[in-house]
């Protein structure tokens, strides 16, 4: 219990929680917005559907390498963008979050689009006849009908955010000044024989947190 109540675990939990709080809602909203835009019977729409879902074939490592070439403070194309700089402790976590959101956008889009296409056309046509605005149709009809899919996505994105590691390892290596050390990264740092028991306790704590979130 001393390990789970210690400063190291608390710091890792706080950093991980910030990743979860930002990436899960942002990922859901972005995927849903793109799915709503792409759920139309227009000529050439499948081209845009393919583009929006393309990141589903991208691993976390590949996404991290892509963003390494974009926001790395030395060679990145957008290295001068202060708001995403991984060279500063107050902004480095934003780069990690952006990478996570982009990498999960594909699966979020695909699941949301599949859920939208399962909504019966008769229901949507009835709302148009009744004079529902687009916003009212989305909030009163579409979202309740696809809520099971959104719930599944929330769990998937939440568990993935709690396990954030590759982005940190490739982009910041936990820095600057430990500002991006998530729980999984802290566990990884303790894989040597002298600290393996501490890593095991942290892993158990992470498992309990993830299980609790899933049950809720």
JOVENTA-V172117 format. One record per helix or strand. SS is the DSSP state (H for helix, E for strand). FROM is the first residue (numbers start at 1). TO is the last residue. If there is no record, write none. Layout:
ss,from,to
SS,FROM,TO
SS,FROM,TO
//
This chain:
ss,from,to
H,7,38
H,45,52
H,54,57
H,60,71
H,82,84
H,92,117
H,121,129
H,134,145
H,147,162
H,166,171
H,183,189
H,196,215
//
